[in-house]
Amino acid sequence: MRVGFLLCVLVLARLAAAQAPDAAPGGPRTTVSGVVYDSIGSAPLAGALVQLVSADTAAPFTATAHSDSLGRYSLADVPGGRYLLGFFHEMLDSLGVEPPLREVQLDGRRAVRADLAIPSPSRLRTTICGAKAASDSGALVMGVVRDARTRA
């Protein structure tokens, strides 16, 4: 009974994916490109892993690229649809920040430029500390405190 149900679900999912107009192999495709920027260092961010993931469950698609020394990335041959675009980099880990996501809508015909960035220092401060008080210096100190003996 469970095998039959699972097979039915898989067949229905496959049929739904086949009916999605942008999922067809011969359908229109485009390029998503841009620059990943380090807002804290005021410079392009080299070595970021950029990922594009379909937000439409009927037409699953993923693509990845690494940003070059100027922060540029390019994802080619992307079918039309709604996507989530984001990036991973060790700088995000060291700041303790979740990768920022951006929604991108593609029609499959026009190339799309979508720049990405590490949040600015003021945005990080507001996110971590809340609204700035009138007497606040605006500074933020981040780090990890460890026990010297146990490293905990």
Salt bridges, closest charged atoms under 4 A:
ASP56 OD1 - ARG82 NE 3.75
ASP68 OD2 - ARG72 NH2 2.91
ASP77 OD1 - ARG29 NE 3.83
GLU103 OE1 - ARG82 NH1 3.64
ASP107 OD2 - ARG110 NH2 2.94
ASP115 OD1 - ARG113 NE 3.02
ASP136 OD2 - ARG125 NH2 2.16
